[in-house]
Amino acid sequence: MLDRPLQAFYREVNQAARDGHRVLTTLDDARSMRYLKGYIEGVEAQLRSAE
């Protein structure tokens, strides 16, 4: 009797976990790209000042 509601709840929790993981991965990728862009800009500035 409770199996069906519990299974539905389990599916919803798993879907929320997958969605959350996807969002966190996207945010982490964006943060990594911002860091990389800043690093590259810093290296370029050092190269320009060395000329």
C-alpha distance matrix in Angstrom:
0.0 3.8 5.6 6.8 8.2 9.5 11.1 12.6 13.9 15.3 17.0 18.5 19.8 21.3 22.9 24.3 25.7 27.3 28.8 30.1 31.7 33.3 34.7 36.0 37.6 39.3 40.6 41.9 43.6 45.3 46.4 47.8 49.7 51.2 52.4 53.9 55.6 57.1 58.3 59.9 61.6 62.9 64.3 65.9 67.5 69.0 70.3 71.9 73.5 74.9 76.9
3.8 0.0 3.8 5.6 5.6 6.1 8.6 10.1 10.7 12.1 14.3 15.6 16.4 18.2 20.0 21.2 22.4 24.3 25.8 26.8 28.4 30.3 31.6 32.7 34.4 36.2 37.4 38.5 40.5 42.1 43.1 44.5 46.5 47.9 49.0 50.6 52.3 53.7 54.9 56.7 58.3 59.6 61.0 62.7 64.2 65.6 67.1 68.7 70.2 71.6 73.6
5.6 3.8 0.0 3.8 5.7 5.2 6.0 8.6 9.9 10.2 12.1 14.2 15.1 16.2 18.1 19.8 20.8 22.3 24.1 25.4 26.6 28.4 30.1 31.2 32.6 34.5 35.9 36.9 38.6 40.5 41.6 42.8 44.7 46.4 47.4 48.8 50.6 52.2 53.3 54.9 56.7 58.0 59.3 60.9 62.6 63.9 65.2 66.9 68.6 69.9 71.8
6.8 5.6 3.8 0.0 3.8 5.4 5.1 6.2 8.6 9.8 10.6 12.4 14.2 15.3 16.5 18.4 19.9 21.1 22.5 24.2 25.7 27.0 28.6 30.2 31.5 33.1 34.7 36.0 37.5 39.1 40.6 41.9 43.5 45.2 46.5 47.8 49.4 51.1 52.4 53.8 55.5 57.0 58.3 59.7 61.5 63.0 64.3 65.8 67.5 69.0 70.7
8.2 5.6 5.7 3.8 0.0 3.8 5.4 5.0 6.1 8.5 9.9 10.6 12.2 14.2 15.3 16.5 18.3 19.9 21.0 22.3 24.2 25.7 26.9 28.4 30.1 31.6 32.8 34.3 36.1 37.5 38.7 40.3 42.0 43.4 44.8 46.4 47.9 49.4 50.8 52.3 53.8 55.3 56.8 58.3 59.8 61.4 62.8 64.2 65.9 67.4 69.3
9.5 6.1 5.2 5.4 3.8 0.0 3.8 5.4 5.0 6.0 8.6 9.8 10.4 12.1 14.1 15.2 16.3 18.2 19.8 20.8 22.3 24.2 25.5 26.6 28.3 30.1 31.3 32.4 34.3 36.0 37.0 38.4 40.4 41.8 42.9 44.5 46.3 47.7 48.8 50.6 52.2 53.5 54.9 56.6 58.1 59.5 61.0 62.6 64.1 65.5 67.5
11.1 8.6 6.0 5.1 5.4 3.8 0.0 3.8 5.4 4.9 6.2 8.6 9.8 10.5 12.2 14.2 15.2 16.4 18.2 19.7 20.9 22.5 24.3 25.6 26.8 28.6 30.2 31.2 32.8 34.6 35.9 37.1 38.9 40.6 41.8 43.1 44.8 46.5 47.6 49.1 50.9 52.3 53.6 55.1 56.8 58.3 59.5 61.1 62.9 64.2 66.0
12.6 10.1 8.6 6.2 5.0 5.4 3.8 0.0 3.8 5.4 5.1 6.3 8.7 9.9 10.6 12.3 14.3 15.4 16.5 18.2 20.0 21.1 22.5 24.3 25.7 27.1 28.6 30.1 31.6 33.1 34.6 36.0 37.6 39.1 40.6 42.0 43.4 45.1 46.5 47.9 49.5 51.1 52.5 53.8 55.5 57.1 58.4 59.8 61.6 63.1 64.8
13.9 10.7 9.9 8.6 6.1 5.0 5.4 3.8 0.0 3.8 5.4 5.1 6.1 8.6 9.8 10.5 12.3 14.2 15.2 16.3 18.3 19.9 21.0 22.3 24.2 25.7 26.8 28.3 30.1 31.5 32.7 34.3 36.1 37.4 38.7 40.3 41.9 43.3 44.7 46.3 47.8 49.2 50.8 52.3 53.8 55.3 56.8 58.2 59.8 61.4 63.3
15.3 12.1 10.2 9.8 8.5 6.0 4.9 5.4 3.8 0.0 3.8 5.5 5.2 6.1 8.6 9.9 10.5 12.3 14.2 15.2 16.4 18.3 20.0 21.0 22.4 24.4 25.7 26.7 28.5 30.3 31.4 32.6 34.6 36.1 37.2 38.6 40.5 42.0 43.1 44.7 46.5 47.8 49.1 50.7 52.4 53.7 55.1 56.7 58.4 59.7 61.7
17.0 14.3 12.1 10.6 9.9 8.6 6.2 5.1 5.4 3.8 0.0 3.8 5.5 5.1 6.1 8.6 9.8 10.5 12.2 14.1 15.2 16.4 18.3 19.9 21.0 22.6 24.3 25.5 26.9 28.7 30.2 31.4 33.0 34.7 36.1 37.3 38.9 40.7 41.9 43.2 45.0 46.5 47.8 49.2 51.0 52.5 53.7 55.2 57.0 58.4 60.2
18.5 15.6 14.2 12.4 10.6 9.8 8.6 6.3 5.1 5.5 3.8 0.0 3.8 5.4 5.1 6.1 8.6 9.8 10.4 12.1 14.1 15.2 16.4 18.1 19.8 21.0 22.4 24.0 25.6 27.0 28.4 30.0 31.5 33.0 34.5 36.0 37.3 39.0 40.4 41.9 43.4 45.0 46.5 47.8 49.3 51.0 52.4 53.7 55.4 57.0 58.8
19.8 16.4 15.1 14.2 12.2 10.4 9.8 8.7 6.1 5.2 5.5 3.8 0.0 3.8 5.4 5.1 6.2 8.7 9.9 10.4 12.2 14.2 15.3 16.3 18.2 19.9 20.9 22.2 24.2 25.7 26.7 28.2 30.1 31.5 32.7 34.3 35.9 37.3 38.6 40.3 41.9 43.2 44.7 46.3 47.8 49.3 50.7 52.3 53.8 55.3 57.2
21.3 18.2 16.2 15.3 14.2 12.1 10.5 9.9 8.6 6.1 5.1 5.4 3.8 0.0 3.8 5.4 5.0 6.2 8.6 9.7 10.5 12.3 14.2 15.2 16.4 18.4 19.9 20.8 22.4 24.4 25.6 26.7 28.5 30.3 31.4 32.6 34.5 36.1 37.1 38.7 40.5 41.9 43.1 44.7 46.4 47.8 49.1 50.7 52.4 53.7 55.6
22.9 20.0 18.1 16.5 15.3 14.1 12.2 10.6 9.8 8.6 6.1 5.1 5.4 3.8 0.0 3.8 5.4 5.1 6.1 8.4 9.8 10.5 12.3 14.2 15.3 16.6 18.4 19.8 21.0 22.7 24.3 25.6 27.0 28.7 30.3 31.5 32.9 34.7 36.1 37.4 39.0 40.7 42.0 43.3 45.0 46.7 47.8 49.3 51.1 52.6 54.3
24.3 21.2 19.8 18.4 16.5 15.2 14.2 12.3 10.5 9.9 8.6 6.1 5.1 5.4 3.8 0.0 3.8 5.5 5.1 6.0 8.5 9.8 10.5 12.1 14.0 15.3 16.4 18.0 19.8 21.0 22.3 24.1 25.7 26.9 28.4 30.0 31.4 32.9 34.4 36.0 37.4 38.9 40.5 41.8 43.3 45.0 46.4 47.8 49.4 51.0 52.9
25.7 22.4 20.8 19.9 18.3 16.3 15.2 14.3 12.3 10.5 9.8 8.6 6.2 5.0 5.4 3.8 0.0 3.8 5.5 5.0 6.1 8.6 9.9 10.4 12.1 14.2 15.2 16.2 18.1 19.9 20.8 22.2 24.2 25.6 26.7 28.2 30.0 31.4 32.6 34.3 36.0 37.2 38.7 40.3 41.8 43.2 44.7 46.3 47.8 49.2 51.2
27.3 24.3 22.3 21.1 19.9 18.2 16.4 15.4 14.2 12.3 10.5 9.8 8.7 6.2 5.1 5.5 3.8 0.0 3.8 5.4 5.1 6.2 8.7 9.9 10.5 12.4 14.3 15.2 16.4 18.4 19.9 20.9 22.5 24.4 25.7 26.8 28.5 30.3 31.4 32.7 34.6 36.1 37.3 38.7 40.6 42.1 43.2 44.8 46.6 47.9 49.7
28.8 25.8 24.1 22.5 21.0 19.8 18.2 16.5 15.2 14.2 12.2 10.4 9.9 8.6 6.1 5.1 5.5 3.8 0.0 3.8 5.4 5.1 6.2 8.7 9.9 10.6 12.4 14.2 15.4 16.7 18.4 19.9 21.2 22.8 24.5 25.7 27.0 28.8 30.3 31.6 33.1 34.8 36.3 37.4 39.1 40.9 42.1 43.4 45.2 46.8 48.5
30.1 26.8 25.4 24.2 22.3 20.8 19.7 18.2 16.3 15.2 14.1 12.1 10.4 9.7 8.4 6.0 5.0 5.4 3.8 0.0 3.8 5.4 5.1 6.1 8.5 9.9 10.6 12.1 14.1 15.3 16.4 18.2 19.9 21.1 22.5 24.2 25.6 27.0 28.5 30.1 31.6 33.0 34.6 36.0 37.5 39.1 40.6 41.9 43.5 45.1 47.0
31.7 28.4 26.6 25.7 24.2 22.3 20.9 20.0 18.3 16.4 15.2 14.1 12.2 10.5 9.8 8.5 6.1 5.1 5.4 3.8 0.0 3.8 5.5 5.1 6.0 8.6 9.9 10.3 12.1 14.2 15.2 16.2 18.2 19.9 20.9 22.2 24.1 25.6 26.7 28.3 30.1 31.4 32.7 34.3 36.0 37.4 38.7 40.3 42.0 43.3 45.2
33.3 30.3 28.4 27.0 25.7 24.2 22.5 21.1 19.9 18.3 16.4 15.2 14.2 12.3 10.5 9.8 8.6 6.2 5.1 5.4 3.8 0.0 3.8 5.5 5.2 6.2 8.7 9.9 10.6 12.4 14.3 15.3 16.6 18.5 20.1 21.0 22.5 24.5 25.7 26.9 28.6 30.3 31.6 32.8 34.6 36.3 37.3 38.8 40.7 42.1 43.8
34.7 31.6 30.1 28.6 26.9 25.5 24.3 22.5 21.0 20.0 18.3 16.4 15.3 14.2 12.3 10.5 9.9 8.7 6.2 5.1 5.5 3.8 0.0 3.8 5.4 5.1 6.2 8.6 9.9 10.6 12.3 14.2 15.4 16.6 18.5 19.9 21.0 22.7 24.4 25.7 27.0 28.7 30.4 31.5 33.0 34.9 36.2 37.4 39.1 40.8 42.5
36.0 32.7 31.2 30.2 28.4 26.6 25.6 24.3 22.3 21.0 19.9 18.1 16.3 15.2 14.2 12.1 10.4 9.9 8.7 6.1 5.1 5.5 3.8 0.0 3.8 5.4 5.0 6.0 8.5 9.8 10.4 12.1 14.1 15.3 16.4 18.2 19.8 21.0 22.4 24.2 25.6 26.9 28.5 30.1 31.5 33.0 34.5 36.0 37.5 39.0 41.0
37.6 34.4 32.6 31.5 30.1 28.3 26.8 25.7 24.2 22.4 21.0 19.8 18.2 16.4 15.3 14.0 12.1 10.5 9.9 8.5 6.0 5.2 5.4 3.8 0.0 3.8 5.5 5.0 6.1 8.6 9.8 10.4 12.2 14.2 15.3 16.3 18.1 19.9 20.9 22.3 24.2 25.7 26.8 28.3 30.1 31.5 32.7 34.4 36.1 37.4 39.3
39.3 36.2 34.5 33.1 31.6 30.1 28.6 27.1 25.7 24.4 22.6 21.0 19.9 18.4 16.6 15.3 14.2 12.4 10.6 9.9 8.6 6.2 5.1 5.4 3.8 0.0 3.8 5.4 5.1 6.2 8.6 9.9 10.6 12.4 14.3 15.3 16.4 18.4 19.9 21.0 22.5 24.4 25.7 26.8 28.5 30.4 31.5 32.7 34.7 36.2 37.8
40.6 37.4 35.9 34.7 32.8 31.3 30.2 28.6 26.8 25.7 24.3 22.4 20.9 19.9 18.4 16.4 15.2 14.3 12.4 10.6 9.9 8.7 6.2 5.0 5.5 3.8 0.0 3.8 5.4 5.1 6.2 8.6 9.9 10.6 12.4 14.2 15.2 16.6 18.4 19.9 21.1 22.6 24.4 25.7 27.0 28.8 30.3 31.5 33.1 34.8 36.7
41.9 38.5 36.9 36.0 34.3 32.4 31.2 30.1 28.3 26.7 25.5 24.0 22.2 20.8 19.8 18.0 16.2 15.2 14.2 12.1 10.3 9.9 8.6 6.0 5.0 5.4 3.8 0.0 3.8 5.4 5.1 6.1 8.6 9.9 10.6 12.2 14.1 15.4 16.4 18.3 19.9 21.1 22.6 24.2 25.7 27.1 28.6 30.2 31.7 33.1 35.1
43.6 40.5 38.6 37.5 36.1 34.3 32.8 31.6 30.1 28.5 26.9 25.6 24.2 22.4 21.0 19.8 18.1 16.4 15.4 14.1 12.1 10.6 9.9 8.5 6.1 5.1 5.4 3.8 0.0 3.8 5.5 5.1 6.2 8.7 9.9 10.4 12.1 14.2 15.2 16.3 18.2 19.9 21.0 22.3 24.2 25.7 26.8 28.4 30.2 31.6 33.3
45.3 42.1 40.5 39.1 37.5 36.0 34.6 33.1 31.5 30.3 28.7 27.0 25.7 24.4 22.7 21.0 19.9 18.4 16.7 15.3 14.2 12.4 10.6 9.8 8.6 6.2 5.1 5.4 3.8 0.0 3.8 5.4 5.1 6.2 8.7 9.8 10.4 12.3 14.2 15.3 16.4 18.4 20.0 20.9 22.5 24.4 25.7 26.8 28.6 30.3 31.9
46.4 43.1 41.6 40.6 38.7 37.0 35.9 34.6 32.7 31.4 30.2 28.4 26.7 25.6 24.3 22.3 20.8 19.9 18.4 16.4 15.2 14.3 12.3 10.4 9.8 8.6 6.2 5.1 5.5 3.8 0.0 3.8 5.4 5.1 6.3 8.6 9.9 10.6 12.3 14.3 15.4 16.6 18.5 20.0 21.1 22.8 24.5 25.8 27.1 28.9 30.9
47.8 44.5 42.8 41.9 40.3 38.4 37.1 36.0 34.3 32.6 31.4 30.0 28.2 26.7 25.6 24.1 22.2 20.9 19.9 18.2 16.2 15.3 14.2 12.1 10.4 9.9 8.6 6.1 5.1 5.4 3.8 0.0 3.8 5.5 5.1 6.1 8.5 9.9 10.5 12.2 14.2 15.3 16.5 18.2 19.9 21.2 22.5 24.3 25.8 27.1 29.1
49.7 46.5 44.7 43.5 42.0 40.4 38.9 37.6 36.1 34.6 33.0 31.5 30.1 28.5 27.0 25.7 24.2 22.5 21.2 19.9 18.2 16.6 15.4 14.1 12.2 10.6 9.9 8.6 6.2 5.1 5.4 3.8 0.0 3.8 5.4 5.0 6.0 8.5 9.7 10.4 12.1 14.1 15.2 16.2 18.1 19.9 20.9 22.3 24.2 25.7 27.3
51.2 47.9 46.4 45.2 43.4 41.8 40.6 39.1 37.4 36.1 34.7 33.0 31.5 30.3 28.7 26.9 25.6 24.4 22.8 21.1 19.9 18.5 16.6 15.3 14.2 12.4 10.6 9.9 8.7 6.2 5.1 5.5 3.8 0.0 3.8 5.5 5.1 6.1 8.6 9.9 10.5 12.3 14.3 15.3 16.4 18.4 20.0 21.0 22.5 24.4 26.2
52.4 49.0 47.4 46.5 44.8 42.9 41.8 40.6 38.7 37.2 36.1 34.5 32.7 31.4 30.3 28.4 26.7 25.7 24.5 22.5 20.9 20.1 18.5 16.4 15.3 14.3 12.4 10.6 9.9 8.7 6.3 5.1 5.4 3.8 0.0 3.8 5.5 5.1 6.1 8.6 9.9 10.6 12.4 14.2 15.3 16.6 18.4 20.0 21.2 22.7 24.9
53.9 50.6 48.8 47.8 46.4 44.5 43.1 42.0 40.3 38.6 37.3 36.0 34.3 32.6 31.5 30.0 28.2 26.8 25.7 24.2 22.2 21.0 19.9 18.2 16.3 15.3 14.2 12.2 10.4 9.8 8.6 6.1 5.0 5.5 3.8 0.0 3.8 5.4 5.0 6.1 8.6 9.8 10.6 12.2 14.1 15.4 16.5 18.3 20.0 21.1 23.0
55.6 52.3 50.6 49.4 47.9 46.3 44.8 43.4 41.9 40.5 38.9 37.3 35.9 34.5 32.9 31.4 30.0 28.5 27.0 25.6 24.1 22.5 21.0 19.8 18.1 16.4 15.2 14.1 12.1 10.4 9.9 8.5 6.0 5.1 5.5 3.8 0.0 3.8 5.4 5.2 6.1 8.6 10.0 10.5 12.2 14.3 15.3 16.4 18.4 20.0 21.5
57.1 53.7 52.2 51.1 49.4 47.7 46.5 45.1 43.3 42.0 40.7 39.0 37.3 36.1 34.7 32.9 31.4 30.3 28.8 27.0 25.6 24.5 22.7 21.0 19.9 18.4 16.6 15.4 14.2 12.3 10.6 9.9 8.5 6.1 5.1 5.4 3.8 0.0 3.8 5.5 5.1 6.2 8.7 9.8 10.5 12.4 14.3 15.3 16.5 18.5 20.4
58.3 54.9 53.3 52.4 50.8 48.8 47.6 46.5 44.7 43.1 41.9 40.4 38.6 37.1 36.1 34.4 32.6 31.4 30.3 28.5 26.7 25.7 24.4 22.4 20.9 19.9 18.4 16.4 15.2 14.2 12.3 10.5 9.7 8.6 6.1 5.0 5.4 3.8 0.0 3.8 5.4 5.1 6.3 8.6 9.9 10.7 12.4 14.3 15.5 16.7 18.9
59.9 56.7 54.9 53.8 52.3 50.6 49.1 47.9 46.3 44.7 43.2 41.9 40.3 38.7 37.4 36.0 34.3 32.7 31.6 30.1 28.3 26.9 25.7 24.2 22.3 21.0 19.9 18.3 16.3 15.3 14.3 12.2 10.4 9.9 8.6 6.1 5.2 5.5 3.8 0.0 3.8 5.4 5.1 6.1 8.5 9.9 10.5 12.2 14.2 15.3 17.0
61.6 58.3 56.7 55.5 53.8 52.2 50.9 49.5 47.8 46.5 45.0 43.4 41.9 40.5 39.0 37.4 36.0 34.6 33.1 31.6 30.1 28.6 27.0 25.6 24.2 22.5 21.1 19.9 18.2 16.4 15.4 14.2 12.1 10.5 9.9 8.6 6.1 5.1 5.4 3.8 0.0 3.8 5.5 5.0 6.1 8.7 9.8 10.4 12.3 14.2 15.7
62.9 59.6 58.0 57.0 55.3 53.5 52.3 51.1 49.2 47.8 46.5 45.0 43.2 41.9 40.7 38.9 37.2 36.1 34.8 33.0 31.4 30.3 28.7 26.9 25.7 24.4 22.6 21.1 19.9 18.4 16.6 15.3 14.1 12.3 10.6 9.8 8.6 6.2 5.1 5.4 3.8 0.0 3.8 5.4 5.1 6.3 8.7 9.9 10.6 12.4 14.7
64.3 61.0 59.3 58.3 56.8 54.9 53.6 52.5 50.8 49.1 47.8 46.5 44.7 43.1 42.0 40.5 38.7 37.3 36.3 34.6 32.7 31.6 30.4 28.5 26.8 25.7 24.4 22.6 21.0 20.0 18.5 16.5 15.2 14.3 12.4 10.6 10.0 8.7 6.3 5.1 5.5 3.8 0.0 3.8 5.4 5.1 6.2 8.6 9.9 10.6 12.8
65.9 62.7 60.9 59.7 58.3 56.6 55.1 53.8 52.3 50.7 49.2 47.8 46.3 44.7 43.3 41.8 40.3 38.7 37.4 36.0 34.3 32.8 31.5 30.1 28.3 26.8 25.7 24.2 22.3 20.9 20.0 18.2 16.2 15.3 14.2 12.2 10.5 9.8 8.6 6.1 5.0 5.4 3.8 0.0 3.8 5.4 5.0 6.1 8.6 9.9 11.0
67.5 64.2 62.6 61.5 59.8 58.1 56.8 55.5 53.8 52.4 51.0 49.3 47.8 46.4 45.0 43.3 41.8 40.6 39.1 37.5 36.0 34.6 33.0 31.5 30.1 28.5 27.0 25.7 24.2 22.5 21.1 19.9 18.1 16.4 15.3 14.1 12.2 10.5 9.9 8.5 6.1 5.1 5.4 3.8 0.0 3.8 5.4 5.1 6.2 8.6 10.2
69.0 65.6 63.9 63.0 61.4 59.5 58.3 57.1 55.3 53.7 52.5 51.0 49.3 47.8 46.7 45.0 43.2 42.1 40.9 39.1 37.4 36.3 34.9 33.0 31.5 30.4 28.8 27.1 25.7 24.4 22.8 21.2 19.9 18.4 16.6 15.4 14.3 12.4 10.7 9.9 8.7 6.3 5.1 5.4 3.8 0.0 3.8 5.5 5.2 6.2 8.9
70.3 67.1 65.2 64.3 62.8 61.0 59.5 58.4 56.8 55.1 53.7 52.4 50.7 49.1 47.8 46.4 44.7 43.2 42.1 40.6 38.7 37.3 36.2 34.5 32.7 31.5 30.3 28.6 26.8 25.7 24.5 22.5 20.9 20.0 18.4 16.5 15.3 14.3 12.4 10.5 9.8 8.7 6.2 5.0 5.4 3.8 0.0 3.8 5.5 5.1 6.7
71.9 68.7 66.9 65.8 64.2 62.6 61.1 59.8 58.2 56.7 55.2 53.7 52.3 50.7 49.3 47.8 46.3 44.8 43.4 41.9 40.3 38.8 37.4 36.0 34.4 32.7 31.5 30.2 28.4 26.8 25.8 24.3 22.3 21.0 20.0 18.3 16.4 15.3 14.3 12.2 10.4 9.9 8.6 6.1 5.1 5.5 3.8 0.0 3.8 5.4 5.5
73.5 70.2 68.6 67.5 65.9 64.1 62.9 61.6 59.8 58.4 57.0 55.4 53.8 52.4 51.1 49.4 47.8 46.6 45.2 43.5 42.0 40.7 39.1 37.5 36.1 34.7 33.1 31.7 30.2 28.6 27.1 25.8 24.2 22.5 21.2 20.0 18.4 16.5 15.5 14.2 12.3 10.6 9.9 8.6 6.2 5.2 5.5 3.8 0.0 3.8 5.5
74.9 71.6 69.9 69.0 67.4 65.5 64.2 63.1 61.4 59.7 58.4 57.0 55.3 53.7 52.6 51.0 49.2 47.9 46.8 45.1 43.3 42.1 40.8 39.0 37.4 36.2 34.8 33.1 31.6 30.3 28.9 27.1 25.7 24.4 22.7 21.1 20.0 18.5 16.7 15.3 14.2 12.4 10.6 9.9 8.6 6.2 5.1 5.4 3.8 0.0 3.8
76.9 73.6 71.8 70.7 69.3 67.5 66.0 64.8 63.3 61.7 60.2 58.8 57.2 55.6 54.3 52.9 51.2 49.7 48.5 47.0 45.2 43.8 42.5 41.0 39.3 37.8 36.7 35.1 33.3 31.9 30.9 29.1 27.3 26.2 24.9 23.0 21.5 20.4 18.9 17.0 15.7 14.7 12.8 11.0 10.2 8.9 6.7 5.5 5.5 3.8 0.0
